[in-house]
């Protein structure tokens, strides 16, 4: 409309100049009046269109547009933040709704080679009464000279207790003693670069757990076990990380070894022990859109006795997905998983995985514990550039399955 008005104005000015040269001033004035009128009409028409467009783009349209364009940001060095809710189900927690706010950013916008830092703020609420609120992230400083990894969380979760050891967890009780677990946890790992892609530094970890609301008829199951425990842990952490992108690697490997101590003199009392924890991950591109990822993880607690509340457990949103968290627990755990990730179409992808784990009190009783099976399938949707929303269906047997909703890949 505006272009038409300008064209008519130009024609009017031209005709007034050539057809009526003796009355040029009057003609030009008339032409100006005509132009102003046409411009006003065009402006009102344009404004009306804009208003109509604004009206049509209601809150639902804005939400759809937000998620449709979340992965199209080109200036990825700046702070890129997004919020996404999602339903989930697991045998541990029941049905729930999780809300995750995730952000990526760079500590040096002038350095395109610096890996992005990330932060996640999350909340989870379920029908079984679980409340889980926390923050986690990794801050990578300029020139990759230092790294800060951290997490803080508070969780209140009605849960079940089978006992300690594989044999206890393998029993199918008709009724399992219920209790409510209160957990507060804070961890920080500050790493210094000692070689390319290689880091070493201190780690500190604090945990407090309390078993509440144990019913009187079930107290015998907890005889001899403490009802609350805390652990103040310090140690040293070693990391090698040459992954191309930490949150969704296509190639490279990740090695992390933590040697930590939970001694008496830090107020740990009888729950003093030493922990060695190792994580090995590898990633390899296969055909177009396909990545093969593998992980081995072990946690060994020895030279003391951790509280039953803090023993190694099988089952989490990241490993042995689908297991009831805490059903199988003991001093030590070893677990492995292999996952095939395939992009299907645009922002959509699928994964399949298989894994196994073994919980045991010590290596002298290794053979007393059987391997736990795990397999599953998952859906991936690229929320932001290479930051995936994941929904995993994990099986522990042909009849037992759990659903996990989370951000980023499991490992």
C-alpha positions as CSV (number, residue, x, y, z in Angstrom):
1,X,0.0,0.0,0.0
2,X,2.8,2.4,0.8
3,X,4.5,1.7,-2.5
4,X,1.2,2.4,-4.4
5,X,0.8,5.7,-2.5
6,X,4.4,6.8,-3.4
7,X,3.7,5.9,-7.1
8,X,0.6,7.9,-7.2
9,X,2.3,10.9,-5.6
10,X,5.1,10.8,-8.2
11,X,2.5,10.6,-11.0
12,X,0.6,13.5,-9.5
13,X,3.8,15.7,-9.2
14,X,4.8,14.9,-12.8
15,X,1.4,15.8,-14.3
16,X,1.2,19.0,-12.4
17,X,4.6,20.0,-13.7
18,X,4.0,19.2,-17.4
19,X,0.3,19.8,-17.9
20,X,-0.1,23.1,-16.1
21,X,3.2,25.0,-16.1
22,X,1.6,28.4,-15.4
23,X,-0.2,27.2,-12.3
24,X,2.8,25.1,-11.0
25,X,2.6,26.4,-7.4
26,X,-1.1,25.6,-7.0
27,X,-0.7,22.3,-8.8
28,X,2.2,21.3,-6.7
29,X,0.2,22.2,-3.6
30,X,-2.7,20.1,-4.7
31,X,-0.4,17.2,-5.5
32,X,1.2,17.5,-2.0
33,X,-2.3,17.4,-0.5
34,X,-3.1,14.3,-2.5
35,X,0.2,12.7,-1.4
36,X,-0.4,13.4,2.2
37,X,-3.9,11.9,2.0
38,X,-2.6,8.8,0.3
39,X,0.2,8.4,2.8
40,X,-2.2,8.7,5.7
41,X,-4.3,6.0,4.2
42,X,-1.3,3.8,3.6
43,X,-0.1,4.4,7.2
44,X,-3.5,3.5,8.7
45,X,-3.7,0.5,6.5
46,X,-0.2,-0.7,7.5
47,X,-0.9,0.0,11.2
48,X,-4.1,-2.0,10.9
49,X,-2.2,-4.9,9.4
50,X,0.4,-4.8,12.1
51,X,-2.3,-4.6,14.8
52,X,-4.1,-7.6,13.2
53,X,-0.8,-9.5,13.1
54,X,-0.2,-8.7,16.8
55,X,-3.7,-9.8,17.7
56,X,-3.3,-13.1,15.8
57,X,0.1,-13.8,17.5
58,X,-1.4,-14.7,20.9
59,X,0.3,-16.4,23.8
60,X,0.0,-19.9,22.3
61,X,1.5,-18.7,19.0
62,X,4.4,-17.1,20.9
63,X,5.1,-20.3,22.8
64,X,5.1,-22.3,19.6
65,X,7.4,-19.8,17.9
66,X,9.7,-19.8,20.9
67,X,10.3,-23.5,20.8
68,X,10.3,-23.6,17.0
69,X,13.2,-21.1,16.9
70,X,15.1,-22.1,20.0
71,X,17.8,-23.9,18.1
72,X,18.3,-21.3,15.4
73,X,20.3,-18.8,17.4
74,X,23.5,-17.9,15.5
75,X,25.2,-15.8,18.2
76,X,25.8,-18.8,20.4
77,X,28.7,-17.1,22.3
78,X,26.2,-14.9,24.2
79,X,24.1,-16.3,27.1
80,X,21.5,-18.6,25.5
81,X,18.8,-19.5,28.0
82,X,15.6,-21.6,27.6
83,X,12.9,-23.1,29.8
84,X,11.1,-26.3,29.1
85,X,8.6,-28.4,31.1
86,X,7.9,-32.1,30.7
87,X,6.0,-35.0,32.1
88,X,7.7,-38.2,33.2
89,X,7.2,-41.5,35.0
90,X,9.3,-44.0,36.9
91,X,8.6,-46.7,39.4
92,X,10.6,-44.8,41.9
93,X,8.7,-41.5,41.7
94,X,5.4,-42.1,40.0
95,X,4.0,-39.6,37.5
96,X,5.6,-36.1,37.7
97,X,6.3,-32.8,36.0
98,X,9.8,-31.5,35.6
99,X,10.8,-28.0,34.8
100,X,14.3,-27.4,33.5
101,X,15.9,-24.0,32.7
102,X,19.1,-24.5,30.8
103,X,21.7,-22.0,29.6
104,X,24.9,-22.0,27.6
105,X,27.4,-19.2,27.5
106,X,31.1,-18.3,26.9
107,X,33.5,-16.8,29.3
108,X,35.4,-15.2,26.4
109,X,33.2,-14.1,23.5
110,X,36.3,-13.2,21.5
111,X,37.6,-16.8,21.5
112,X,35.5,-19.0,19.2
113,X,37.5,-22.1,20.2
114,X,36.6,-21.9,23.9
115,X,34.1,-24.6,24.9
116,X,30.7,-23.3,26.1
117,X,29.9,-23.2,29.8
118,X,26.5,-24.4,30.9
119,X,24.1,-24.1,33.8
120,X,20.9,-26.0,34.6
121,X,18.3,-25.0,37.2
122,X,15.6,-27.7,37.7
123,X,12.6,-28.6,39.8
124,X,10.7,-31.9,39.9
125,X,7.4,-32.7,41.5
126,X,5.7,-36.1,41.4
127,X,2.5,-37.8,42.5
128,X,4.3,-39.9,45.1
129,X,5.4,-36.7,46.8
130,X,8.9,-36.2,45.5
131,X,10.2,-32.7,45.5
132,X,13.6,-32.1,43.9
133,X,15.1,-28.7,43.4
134,X,18.7,-27.9,42.4
135,X,21.3,-26.2,40.2
136,X,24.3,-27.8,38.4
137,X,26.8,-26.6,35.8
138,X,30.3,-26.3,34.5
139,X,32.1,-23.0,34.2
140,X,35.0,-23.0,31.7
141,X,37.3,-20.0,32.2
142,X,39.3,-18.1,29.5
143,X,41.8,-20.2,27.5
144,X,40.5,-23.3,29.3
145,X,43.0,-22.7,32.1
146,X,40.5,-23.6,34.8
147,X,37.2,-25.3,35.3
148,X,34.6,-25.1,38.0
149,X,32.0,-27.9,38.2
150,X,29.3,-27.6,40.8
151,X,25.9,-28.9,41.9
152,X,23.6,-28.1,44.8
153,X,20.3,-29.9,45.4
154,X,17.6,-30.5,48.0
155,X,15.4,-33.6,47.7
156,X,12.5,-34.9,49.7
157,X,11.4,-38.3,48.3
158,X,9.1,-41.0,49.6
159,X,11.0,-44.2,48.8
160,X,11.4,-47.9,49.6
161,X,14.2,-49.9,51.3
162,X,15.0,-53.5,50.5
163,X,18.2,-53.7,52.5
164,X,21.9,-53.7,51.6
165,X,23.4,-56.1,49.1
166,X,22.3,-57.8,45.9
167,X,20.4,-60.6,47.7
168,X,18.3,-58.2,49.6
169,X,17.4,-56.1,46.5
170,X,16.6,-59.2,44.4
171,X,13.8,-60.3,46.7
172,X,10.3,-59.3,45.5
173,X,8.4,-58.3,48.7
174,X,4.7,-58.1,48.7
175,X,5.0,-54.9,50.7
176,X,8.2,-53.0,51.0
177,X,8.8,-50.8,54.0
178,X,8.3,-47.2,53.0
179,X,10.1,-44.2,54.4
180,X,10.8,-40.6,53.4
181,X,14.3,-39.6,52.5
182,X,15.5,-36.1,53.0
183,X,18.7,-35.3,51.2
184,X,20.8,-32.1,50.9
185,X,23.9,-32.2,48.7
186,X,26.6,-29.8,47.6
187,X,29.6,-30.5,45.5
188,X,32.4,-28.4,43.9
189,X,35.3,-29.5,41.7
190,X,37.9,-26.8,40.8
191,X,40.3,-28.0,38.2
192,X,43.5,-26.4,36.8
193,X,45.0,-27.3,33.4
194,X,48.2,-29.2,33.7
195,X,48.5,-30.2,30.0
196,X,46.3,-29.8,26.9
197,X,42.8,-31.0,27.7
198,X,44.1,-32.4,31.1
199,X,43.1,-31.0,34.5
200,X,43.9,-31.6,38.1
201,X,42.4,-30.0,41.2
202,X,40.6,-30.3,44.6
203,X,37.1,-31.6,45.1
204,X,34.8,-31.1,48.1
205,X,31.5,-32.8,48.7
206,X,28.9,-32.5,51.5
207,X,25.9,-34.8,51.9
208,X,23.2,-35.0,54.6
209,X,20.5,-37.7,54.5
210,X,17.7,-38.6,56.9
211,X,15.2,-41.4,56.8
212,X,11.9,-40.2,58.2
213,X,8.4,-41.5,58.9
214,X,9.4,-45.1,59.3
215,X,6.2,-47.0,60.3
216,X,6.4,-48.9,63.6
217,X,5.7,-52.3,62.0
218,X,8.7,-51.8,59.7
219,X,11.3,-50.8,62.3
220,X,12.8,-54.2,62.4
221,X,14.1,-53.8,58.9
222,X,16.1,-50.8,60.0
223,X,17.4,-52.4,63.2
224,X,21.1,-51.6,63.6
225,X,21.0,-48.9,60.8
226,X,21.3,-45.2,61.5
227,X,18.4,-43.0,60.6
228,X,20.4,-40.0,59.5
229,X,23.9,-39.5,58.3
230,X,26.2,-36.8,57.0
231,X,29.5,-36.9,55.2
232,X,32.0,-34.2,54.6
233,X,34.4,-35.4,51.8
234,X,37.5,-33.9,50.3
235,X,40.0,-35.1,47.8
236,X,41.6,-34.6,44.4
237,X,40.1,-35.0,40.9
238,X,41.8,-35.7,37.6
239,X,40.1,-35.1,34.3
240,X,41.0,-35.5,30.6
241,X,38.4,-34.2,28.2
242,X,38.8,-33.8,24.4
243,X,35.1,-34.1,23.5
244,X,34.0,-31.8,20.7
245,X,31.0,-30.7,22.7
246,X,30.5,-31.7,26.4
247,X,26.7,-31.8,26.4
248,X,26.3,-33.8,23.3
249,X,29.6,-35.2,22.0
250,X,30.0,-36.6,18.5
251,X,33.7,-37.6,19.0
252,X,36.4,-37.7,21.6
253,X,36.7,-39.2,25.1
254,X,36.3,-38.2,28.7
255,X,38.2,-39.6,31.7
256,X,37.6,-38.6,35.2
257,X,39.1,-40.1,38.4
258,X,38.3,-38.9,41.9
259,X,40.2,-40.0,45.0
260,X,38.3,-38.7,48.0
261,X,38.5,-39.1,51.8
262,X,35.7,-38.9,54.4
263,X,37.7,-38.9,57.6
264,X,36.8,-38.8,61.2
265,X,38.4,-35.4,61.9
266,X,35.9,-33.7,59.6
267,X,33.1,-34.8,61.9
268,X,32.1,-37.9,60.1
269,X,32.2,-40.1,63.2
270,X,31.8,-43.9,62.5
271,X,30.9,-43.2,58.9
272,X,34.5,-42.7,57.8
273,X,35.7,-44.2,54.5
274,X,37.8,-43.7,51.4
275,X,36.3,-43.6,47.9
276,X,37.8,-44.2,44.4
277,X,35.6,-43.3,41.5
278,X,36.4,-43.7,37.8
279,X,34.4,-42.7,34.7
280,X,35.5,-43.5,31.2
281,X,33.5,-42.3,28.1
282,X,34.2,-42.6,24.4
283,X,32.3,-41.3,21.3
284,X,32.7,-42.2,17.7
285,X,30.8,-41.0,14.5
286,X,29.5,-43.9,12.4
287,X,27.4,-43.2,9.3
288,X,25.5,-39.9,8.7
289,X,23.8,-38.7,11.8
290,X,24.9,-41.6,13.9
291,X,27.1,-41.6,17.0
292,X,28.2,-44.6,19.1
293,X,28.8,-43.7,22.8
294,X,30.1,-45.9,25.6
295,X,30.6,-45.5,29.3
296,X,32.3,-47.4,32.1
297,X,31.8,-46.3,35.7
298,X,32.9,-47.6,39.0
299,X,32.6,-46.4,42.6
300,X,34.6,-48.2,45.3
301,X,34.1,-47.4,49.0
302,X,36.7,-49.0,51.4
303,X,38.8,-48.6,54.5
304,X,35.8,-47.9,56.6
305,X,32.0,-48.2,56.3
306,X,29.7,-45.6,54.7
307,X,26.2,-45.3,56.0
308,X,23.6,-47.4,54.2
309,X,22.2,-44.0,53.1
310,X,25.4,-43.2,51.2
311,X,26.4,-46.5,49.7
312,X,26.7,-46.9,45.9
313,X,23.3,-47.4,44.2
314,X,22.2,-48.8,40.9
315,X,19.7,-46.7,39.0
316,X,19.6,-43.0,38.1
317,X,18.6,-40.7,35.2
318,X,22.1,-41.2,33.8
319,X,23.0,-44.9,34.4
320,X,21.0,-48.1,34.7
321,X,18.0,-46.0,33.6
322,X,14.7,-47.6,34.7
323,X,15.9,-49.2,37.9
324,X,14.2,-48.2,41.2
325,X,16.8,-45.9,42.7
326,X,18.3,-47.5,45.8
327,X,16.8,-51.0,45.5
328,X,20.3,-52.4,44.8
329,X,22.9,-50.8,47.0
330,X,26.2,-51.8,48.5
331,X,29.8,-50.6,49.2
332,X,30.8,-50.9,45.5
333,X,29.4,-50.7,42.1
334,X,30.6,-51.3,38.5
335,X,28.5,-50.4,35.5
336,X,28.8,-50.1,31.8
337,X,26.5,-48.9,29.0
338,X,26.7,-48.7,25.2
339,X,24.4,-46.3,23.3
340,X,23.7,-45.7,19.6
341,X,22.4,-42.2,18.8
342,X,20.8,-41.5,15.4
343,X,19.4,-38.3,14.1
344,X,16.2,-39.1,12.2
345,X,14.8,-35.9,10.8
346,X,15.7,-32.3,11.4
347,X,15.6,-31.8,15.2
348,X,14.4,-35.3,16.0
349,X,16.5,-38.3,16.9
350,X,16.3,-41.8,18.5
351,X,18.7,-43.8,20.7
352,X,18.9,-47.4,21.8
353,X,21.2,-48.6,24.6
354,X,22.1,-51.7,26.6
355,X,24.0,-51.9,29.8
356,X,24.7,-53.8,33.0
357,X,25.8,-53.2,36.6
358,X,27.1,-55.2,39.6
359,X,26.8,-54.1,43.3
360,X,29.0,-56.0,45.8
361,X,30.4,-55.5,49.3
362,X,34.1,-56.2,48.4
363,X,36.1,-58.1,45.8
364,X,36.2,-61.2,48.0
365,X,32.4,-61.5,47.5
366,X,32.3,-60.5,43.9
367,X,30.8,-63.8,42.7
368,X,28.0,-63.5,45.3
369,X,26.4,-60.7,43.3
370,X,24.8,-61.2,39.8
371,X,25.0,-58.7,37.0
372,X,21.9,-56.5,36.6
373,X,20.6,-56.1,33.0
374,X,19.4,-52.9,31.5
375,X,18.3,-51.8,28.0
376,X,16.1,-49.1,26.5
377,X,15.1,-46.7,23.8
378,X,14.9,-43.0,23.8
379,X,13.6,-39.9,21.9
380,X,15.7,-36.8,21.4
381,X,14.5,-33.3,20.4
382,X,17.0,-30.5,19.9
383,X,15.8,-27.8,22.2
384,X,18.8,-25.5,21.6
385,X,21.7,-26.0,19.3
386,X,23.2,-29.4,20.3
387,X,21.3,-29.3,23.6
388,X,18.8,-32.1,23.6
389,X,15.6,-32.8,25.5
390,X,15.6,-36.5,26.2
391,X,12.8,-39.0,27.0
392,X,14.1,-42.5,27.8
393,X,12.2,-45.8,28.4
394,X,14.5,-48.1,30.3
395,X,13.8,-51.7,31.1
396,X,15.2,-53.8,33.9
397,X,13.2,-56.9,32.9
398,X,10.6,-57.6,30.2
399,X,7.9,-56.4,32.7
400,X,9.6,-53.6,34.6
401,X,10.2,-50.2,32.9
402,X,10.8,-46.6,33.9
403,X,10.5,-43.4,32.0
404,X,13.0,-40.6,32.4
405,X,12.7,-37.0,31.3
406,X,15.8,-34.8,31.3
407,X,18.0,-32.4,29.5
408,X,21.3,-33.3,27.7
409,X,22.5,-36.8,26.9
410,X,22.8,-39.3,29.7
411,X,26.6,-39.3,29.4
